Amino acid sequence: MSIPQIPDPAMLVISVLASKERLLEEISRVASELFGRIEENIGPLAFTFTSYYDSEMGSGIRRWLWAFSSLVDRGELAVIKGLTNGIEQAYTHDGKRMVNLDPGLITLGNFVLATGKNNAHRIYLSHGIFADLTLIFRKGSYQPLEWTYPDYADGTLIGLLNGLREKYKCKLSQMNR
């Protein structure tokens, strides 16, 4: 029989896609009210892997990564995605989103994104939200899987997430002292 154990909390990272940078200060303030202080604000980064969002947000979309200082309970990922969906909804114009917010969790073993889209490799959490195992940590770095989105499989983004993982690792060691 396995004995259930609560895992260490995770580092919350929100990937932000937007073509209008002027909105980010206000949206980051809203996100901070919900999730705590943004400890790392990385970006803007090029976002050239897909034109999927162009019809909604326009051309020139760029990415930011917001890593939050407070660690979160992994079981809250679906609730967090619901809150980020609410922020997206609040920043629509003529029915089109002006920002895309994708929350993910950094752990020592993996990086998991939250999504409302079902697929064979995704695990249902609750409230219509699934966990997408996006990257696994092996051989000293996060590694993509066959289903990992191309932008998350890119070496630049993996390098940034590896750096955030190191900060997370330090937080865990301080927490467990």
N, C-alpha and C positions, 0 to 999 in steps of 0.2 A: 504494500500500500504506500502510495506517495503521501507525503505530509505537506499540505499547502503552506507556502510561505509568501509573504508580501515582498515583492522585489524592491530594490532600491528605486527611489524616484528617478525620473528622467529629466533631461534638459529640453525645455520647449524651444523649438526653433520654428519660426513662421517664415515661409518663403513668400515674398511679396512681388507680384507682377503688376506693373503700372506703366503707362506711357506719359502720365502727367505727374511729374515729381512734386509739384506744388501741393498735392493732396496728402503726401506722406507725413508731414509734420502733424497734421490733425489726426490722421488715422493712427499714427504711432501713439499719440496721446490717449486715444480711445483704447487701443490695445494694452497700453500700460495700466490703465485703470482696471482692466479685466484680469491681466496676467502678471502684473508687477513690472518692475523696471526693466527696460531693454538694456542689457549689459553690452551687447555687441550689435552694431549696426553696420553690416557689410554691404557695400555696393555704392553706386550702381554697377551691376554686372551685365554684360551683353546677354541677350536672350534671342538667339538666332536658330533654335532647334525646330521651331514650328511656327506656323502663321495661324494656328488654331484660334488664338485670342484676338487677332487683328480686327475682325469684324465687330467685335464688342468694344475693345479698348483703343483701337486705332493702331497705327504703325509706330515704330520706335519704342516698343515695349522693352523695359529693362527689369532686372531682378535685384532685390535686396534680400538679405537674410537678417532676421531679427532674432537674436538669442536672448532669452530672458534670464535674469539673475536668480529667480526662485525656481528650484526644482519642483516638478509636478508629479502627482500620482499617475502612473501609467494608465490606470483604469479610467481616468478622466478624459482620454483622448476624444471620445465621441462628443462629450459636452463641449470641449474646447472647439471642435470643428463646428458645432452648432453655433457657438458664439462668433466665430470668424465668418460663418455664413451670414449671420445677422449684420456684421459690419459691412460685408460686401453689399448686402441688400440696402443698407442705409446710404451707400455711395453708388447709386445707380442714376443714370440720366437717360430719359426716354426708354426705360426698360433695359438699358445696357449697363453692365458693371464697368466701373471705372478702375477697379482694383480686383485682383485675385489673391486670396490669402490661403495658403496651404500649410496648416500646422503639421509639424512632425516632431518625433521624439528621438533624441540621441541617447543611446545607452552604450555600455561598453561593448555589447555584442552586435548591435544593429542600429539602423536608422529606419523608422517606420513613419509613413505618411498616413494621414486620415483622408478618406475620400467618400463621396456619396455614390460612387460607381462600383457595382459588383463585378467580380471577375473570378475565375477559378482559383487564383492564388491569394485572394483576399479573404480575410476572416471578418465575419460580421461582429460588430461590437454592440451597438444599440442605436435607437433613434434614426435608423436609416444610414448609419455610418459604418464603414468598413476600415480595417487596418490593412495597409499595403506594405508588406515587407519589401523595402526599396533597396537597401544595402545591408550587407553583413560584414562584420569586422573579422578579417582573416589575414594572416601573414603581415601584420603591422599596418593595415590600411582597410578602409571600407572598400568592399568589392561589389560591383553591380551583379545583378541576376539576369536571367534571360528576359524577364519582363520589365526590368528597370527602365523608366523613361530615359531617353537619350540625354537629356540635360543633366539628370542626376548621375548618369554613367560617365559624364565628362570628367576628365582629370582635374580640371580647375575647381569644379564644385566639390568633388571628392576631397581635394586638398583642403578646402575651406572647412568642410565638415570634419575632417580629421583634426584640424586645429581646434575646432569647437569641442570635439571629443576629449582632447587633452585638458581643456579647461574644465569640462565636466568631471573628468577623472580626478582633478585636483579638488573640486568641490566635494566629491564623494569621500576622498581621504580626510578632508577637514571635518566633514560631517561624522565620520566614523571614528574620530579620535576619542 
